[in-house]
């Protein structure tokens, strides 16, 4: 993904964002409707900031076994 002159990655449309997250475009629209992911509205067009998609992925991350804290 190219970085623009102002140092940011360009926003992605629904299909591009879905491919980025390896989900369907329908799932992307559902995530937006549930307000689980931030979006950008440009007129009637829906866009996703790649940084927001990265943040969403981090929120979805589950800890590995060594990250768990076992209580005695």
C-alpha angles and dihedrals in degrees: 000000000000123000116226126231090266091057099253131113111243118254118264128230121232095272094047092047091049090052090048091056094035093239134114123271087244090059090051091054090048092051088052094048089051089049091234092129131038120243140189120225116207104180104303093337121103120215135179126213109229089222089058090050090052090050091050090052091052090051089053094051115115120209120257119239092264090054093059117100110218117209119216 
